[in-house]
Structure formats: C-alpha cells, structure tokens
Amino acid sequence: MCQKYEKKWTSLLLIAAAFLLISGCQDKTEVKDTVKEEPKGEKFIYTKYDLPVEQKAILGDKNAPHTVYLAFDYACPWCKKWMQEILPEIQKEFIESGQAKYISQPLSLLSEESLKLVAADYFVETNLPGKYFDYQLSVAAEAPKDHSNMSGNWGTDQYIESKINEFGLSYPDFLKEKDSFPDNLTLTRQFTREHALEFVPTVYVDGIKLAQYHDMNEMKKIMEGKIKKGDVTYIESDN
C-alpha cells in the first residue's frame, strides 16, 4: 500500500518538475522575443516649417490640398538629377491627379554662378510664370556635372542674356529691375537657419522636411497623414 502511494507521489513530483521546467523555458523565450534592437542610423525628427510661398509660381492646381516644395541650387548636380528624374514622377503621381502642387526655390550656396542665375530666375518667375518651370528645367539640364570645376559659358552674364532672350523676355529690362530684386543671400541664410536646410536638394511636403529628398513613398505618407510632425525615423548612412 505504501509503495503504491510512494510511486504515485513520485510521479506527481516528476510531472510538476517537468511543468516548471517547460514554463521556465517559455518565460525565457518571451523575454528574448521582446528585446528590442537599438535603432540604426542618425535620428531624424519630422519637423514642419513655415516656408516662403507668397508670389511663388505654382506647377499644378493652386487649390491642390498638398504642396511639394523644392529648395535647390542651380549649380548642384543632385538638384539637376532630382529635376530630371524625380520631378516627372511627382508630376505623374501627385500633380496630374490634383493631389499636390509644386513650388521651387533656388538658393545661392555653391557658386557665383548660382547667385547670378537666381536673379534671372526671379525675373522669369515674376514676368513669365507660365513658362517658369520650363525655364528652370532648361537651365538645370545645361548645368555642368561638377559645380567645383565650372567651365564654359553656363551661368555667365552672356548665358543669362541668351537664356532670357530665348524665353522671349528683355535682357535690358532684367538689368533695369535686378537691383530691386529680393536679396537671395538673405533668403539662403533664412533656409539654413530657420528651415533646417543642410544640403541641396532639400524637399518639404506640406512644410514637413523629408528625411530622404528622393523618397516618393515618404512624400505619399506625409500626404496621407501616416507621417506627421514630431514623428521619428532613423537615416542609415550610404557608406
């Protein structure tokens, strides 16, 4: 009789021990699964800025609910690439559908030619807004690949005269008016100090600076409200 109960008690102890062992393994697995890896890359906080838009030419429907805003330098090869490759995609997906309008702002960061071209840009924008973006694309398309090694006629007074005449405007009128144009160096400092511009091109959607200036999916998420100001992401280095 005692032997019978001893065997039964021993079996119960073995079952209990096995249960505790299994439970312990499960707990360890759960703890391991909930351990989060440290995010990789540079922390980026989506921030919204009050960008200058008054009297700016607009590509698309001026009443479109969203705005894609490019800050660029004519001498920047990456800006040229953006205009030639990314802008057509933006036009196709967002502008032609009426979801967004497009505004661009040239700045003077890289060269003396940039400063001269910005003055001509302002003249064309105010006097021929309907052809303004055609003018920008034309100047960008002719820009050299390396802004640090300027050569040839591009960006010179002679080039600007030829370009203004090409679009049917008066170069003498440009010379008369250019002293009254806004100071682009001041505007450039405004972008670097107040709008977090660290490099060109920089792109904003609805005033929110993109983490990746070429990322169409990021633009779409901002328009859809899936990315909002204050949200955080991490930018991994290309190296």
Backbone torsions as a table, in degrees:
resi	resn	phi	psi	omega
1	MET	NA	-48.4	179.6
2	CYS	-63.8	-39.4	-179.8
3	GLN	-62.4	-37.0	179.8
4	LYS	-62.6	-46.8	179.8
5	TYR	-67.2	-35.2	178.7
6	GLU	-62.7	-43.2	179.1
7	LYS	-63.8	-41.1	179.5
8	LYS	-64.3	-42.5	-179.2
9	TRP	-65.2	-41.9	178.4
10	THR	-62.4	-40.2	178.6
11	SER	-63.8	-40.7	179.1
12	LEU	-63.8	-40.7	179.0
13	LEU	-63.3	-42.4	179.4
14	LEU	-63.3	-41.1	178.6
15	ILE	-64.3	-44.0	179.8
16	ALA	-62.5	-41.6	-179.6
17	ALA	-64.7	-41.6	179.4
18	ALA	-64.1	-39.8	179.1
19	PHE	-63.2	-43.5	178.5
20	LEU	-64.0	-38.9	180.0
21	LEU	-64.2	-43.8	179.0
22	ILE	-66.0	-43.7	179.8
23	SER	-61.2	-41.7	178.6
24	GLY	-61.4	-41.0	178.5
25	CYS	-64.1	-41.1	179.6
26	GLN	-64.1	-42.0	179.8
27	ASP	-60.6	-44.0	-179.3
28	LYS	-63.3	-39.2	179.8
29	THR	-63.6	-42.7	-179.9
30	GLU	-63.0	-42.2	179.0
31	VAL	-63.2	-42.3	-179.0
32	LYS	-64.1	-39.9	-177.7
33	ASP	-68.8	-26.7	-176.8
34	THR	-91.5	-1.5	176.5
35	VAL	-71.9	123.6	-177.6
36	LYS	-95.7	136.8	176.7
37	GLU	-75.8	147.6	175.9
38	GLU	-65.7	132.8	179.1
39	PRO	-61.8	144.6	-178.8
40	LYS	-100.9	147.4	176.8
41	GLY	99.6	-179.2	-177.8
42	GLU	-84.6	132.1	-179.6
43	LYS	-67.3	134.0	179.7
44	PHE	-130.7	124.6	177.6
45	ILE	-104.0	123.2	178.9
46	TYR	-68.0	121.2	-176.1
47	THR	-125.9	142.1	-179.1
48	LYS	-101.7	137.2	-176.7
49	TYR	-124.4	150.3	178.0
50	ASP	-91.2	91.0	-172.7
51	LEU	-83.9	151.1	177.2
52	PRO	-71.8	118.9	-178.1
53	VAL	-126.7	-9.6	-177.8
54	GLU	-65.1	135.8	178.2
55	GLN	60.6	21.6	176.5
56	LYS	-89.5	139.2	174.1
57	ALA	-66.1	147.7	-176.3
58	ILE	-124.4	133.8	172.5
59	LEU	-101.5	117.9	-177.0
60	GLY	109.3	-168.6	-179.4
61	ASP	-76.2	120.3	-178.3
62	LYS	-62.7	-19.9	178.8
63	ASN	-95.9	8.1	178.0
64	ALA	-59.1	143.6	-174.0
65	PRO	-69.9	-19.5	-176.6
66	HIS	-124.9	158.6	-178.3
67	THR	-133.3	126.7	171.0
68	VAL	-100.9	126.2	-172.0
69	TYR	-125.8	120.8	-179.7
70	LEU	-106.3	126.9	169.1
71	ALA	-106.1	125.1	-171.1
72	PHE	-146.4	172.7	173.6
73	ASP	-128.1	131.7	-178.1
74	TYR	-58.2	-29.5	-177.4
75	ALA	-85.0	0.2	-176.4
76	CYS	-87.3	118.2	179.8
77	PRO	-64.1	-30.7	178.4
78	TRP	-71.8	-30.6	175.4
79	CYS	-67.5	-42.6	176.3
80	LYS	-57.8	-46.6	179.9
81	LYS	-62.1	-41.6	179.9
82	TRP	-61.6	-46.4	-179.6
83	MET	-63.4	-35.9	-175.8
84	GLN	-83.4	-27.3	-173.8
85	GLU	-114.1	-41.1	-176.2
86	ILE	-86.3	-43.9	-178.0
87	LEU	-56.4	-43.5	177.0
88	PRO	-58.9	-34.1	177.3
89	GLU	-69.0	-38.7	177.0
90	ILE	-64.0	-43.0	177.7
91	GLN	-58.9	-45.7	-176.6
92	LYS	-67.0	-44.0	-172.3
93	GLU	-88.4	-38.1	-171.6
94	PHE	-111.6	-40.8	-173.0
95	ILE	-79.0	-48.2	-178.9
96	GLU	-65.2	-27.0	178.6
97	SER	-83.1	-8.2	-179.8
98	GLY	83.4	6.8	-179.9
99	GLN	-73.7	-33.8	-172.8
100	ALA	-144.8	156.7	169.9
101	LYS	-113.7	165.6	-174.8
102	TYR	-125.8	133.8	176.7
103	ILE	-130.3	142.9	177.8
104	SER	-130.7	148.4	-179.9
105	GLN	-134.7	110.1	175.6
106	PRO	-75.2	144.3	179.2
107	LEU	-127.5	168.5	-177.4
108	SER	-115.2	88.4	-176.3
109	LEU	-116.0	-31.7	-163.4
110	LEU	-108.5	-26.3	-173.1
111	SER	-161.8	166.2	175.0
112	GLU	-64.4	-34.8	178.0
113	GLU	-60.8	-36.9	178.9
114	SER	-57.6	-45.4	-177.8
115	LEU	-62.2	-43.8	178.6
116	LYS	-65.4	-41.6	-177.9
117	LEU	-68.4	-31.0	177.7
118	VAL	-65.2	-39.1	178.1
119	ALA	-62.6	-44.4	178.0
120	ALA	-65.2	-37.3	178.4
121	ASP	-59.8	-45.5	-179.7
122	TYR	-63.0	-40.6	179.6
123	PHE	-61.2	-45.3	179.5
124	VAL	-67.5	-42.2	-178.3
125	GLU	-60.3	-42.1	-176.7
126	THR	-81.1	-26.3	-176.3
127	ASN	-103.3	-19.4	-178.0
128	LEU	-145.8	59.3	-174.7
129	PRO	-60.3	-29.3	-179.2
130	GLY	-67.1	-23.2	179.5
131	LYS	-110.7	6.7	-172.1
132	TYR	-58.6	-46.4	-175.9
133	PHE	-74.0	-29.4	172.3
134	ASP	-63.5	-40.9	178.2
135	TYR	-62.2	-48.0	-180.0
136	GLN	-57.5	-47.9	-178.4
137	LEU	-63.8	-35.7	179.5
138	SER	-66.2	-45.1	179.0
139	VAL	-65.4	-43.5	-179.8
140	ALA	-63.5	-39.9	-178.7
141	ALA	-62.6	-30.0	-177.7
142	GLU	-92.4	-1.8	-178.8
143	ALA	-67.7	146.0	177.5
144	PRO	-67.4	158.5	-178.5
145	LYS	-73.7	-24.1	-176.7
146	ASP	-125.7	107.1	-176.8
147	HIS	-69.6	-17.9	-178.6
148	SER	-83.1	-5.8	-179.1
149	ASN	-135.1	65.5	-177.5
150	MET	-70.2	136.6	175.6
151	SER	-150.9	163.0	179.7
152	GLY	82.8	-161.6	-169.9
153	ASN	-92.0	-17.3	-171.0
154	TRP	-58.3	132.1	176.3
155	GLY	83.6	-3.8	179.6
156	THR	-82.9	170.3	177.1
157	ASP	-59.2	-39.5	179.5
158	GLN	-63.7	-41.0	178.5
159	TYR	-63.1	-45.7	-178.4
160	ILE	-62.9	-41.8	177.7
161	GLU	-59.8	-46.0	179.9
162	SER	-62.4	-41.3	-177.0
163	LYS	-69.3	-42.5	178.6
164	ILE	-63.1	-42.9	177.8
165	ASN	-64.5	-37.4	179.8
166	GLU	-58.7	-33.7	-179.1
167	PHE	-95.4	13.8	171.7
168	GLY	80.0	17.8	177.9
169	LEU	-104.7	167.6	-175.0
170	SER	-97.5	120.5	176.7
171	TYR	-66.0	-40.9	174.7
172	PRO	-57.7	-36.3	176.4
173	ASP	-65.1	-39.5	176.8
174	PHE	-59.3	-46.1	-179.9
175	LEU	-62.4	-37.6	180.0
176	LYS	-67.5	-36.7	-171.9
177	GLU	-91.1	-21.1	-166.1
178	LYS	-64.9	-26.0	178.1
179	ASP	-68.3	-18.3	179.6
180	SER	-94.4	-1.9	-178.5
181	PHE	-70.2	153.3	174.8
182	PRO	-58.2	149.0	-179.8
183	ASP	-77.2	110.3	-176.6
184	ASN	-71.4	-27.0	177.1
185	LEU	-64.1	-37.5	175.8
186	THR	-65.4	-42.5	178.3
187	LEU	-64.3	-39.9	178.2
188	THR	-61.4	-43.6	177.2
189	ARG	-63.4	-35.9	178.0
190	GLN	-61.1	-42.9	-180.0
191	PHE	-66.3	-41.2	-178.3
192	THR	-72.1	-33.1	-175.9
193	ARG	-92.1	-36.7	-171.8
194	GLU	-107.3	-21.3	-175.3
195	HIS	-118.3	16.5	173.1
196	ALA	57.9	32.5	177.0
197	LEU	-80.2	117.9	-179.6
198	GLU	-109.7	-21.2	-179.5
199	PHE	-157.9	166.4	173.7
200	VAL	-118.2	144.4	-1.6
201	PRO	-77.1	149.5	169.7
202	THR	-121.3	135.6	-176.0
203	VAL	-122.9	137.3	177.5
204	TYR	-122.0	140.5	173.3
205	VAL	-120.2	120.8	-174.7
206	ASP	53.0	35.4	178.4
207	GLY	85.7	-10.6	-178.7
208	ILE	-89.4	123.6	-179.2
209	LYS	-71.0	132.0	178.2
210	LEU	-74.2	147.8	172.0
211	ALA	-74.8	-35.6	-180.0
212	GLN	-126.4	109.8	-170.9
213	TYR	-63.1	-17.0	-176.7
214	HIS	-104.9	4.3	-170.0
215	ASP	-88.1	102.3	179.6
216	MET	-64.4	-35.6	179.8
217	ASN	-65.3	-37.9	177.7
218	GLU	-64.7	-41.9	176.6
219	MET	-58.2	-46.1	-178.2
220	LYS	-62.7	-40.9	-179.3
221	LYS	-64.8	-36.1	176.8
222	ILE	-66.5	-44.2	179.2
223	MET	-61.9	-35.3	-178.6
224	GLU	-84.2	-4.3	-179.6
225	GLY	80.7	10.3	179.0
226	LYS	-80.9	-19.4	170.2
227	ILE	-121.0	127.5	-179.2
228	LYS	-126.4	163.7	176.3
229	LYS	-59.8	138.6	-176.7
230	GLY	96.3	-18.1	176.1
231	ASP	-67.7	157.5	-174.9
232	VAL	-124.2	140.7	170.4
233	THR	-138.4	176.5	-179.8
234	TYR	-129.4	128.6	-176.5
235	ILE	-100.4	116.7	178.0
236	GLU	-82.4	142.8	-179.8
237	SER	-68.1	147.2	176.1
238	ASP	-75.1	-15.2	-177.5
239	ASN	-74.5	NA	NA
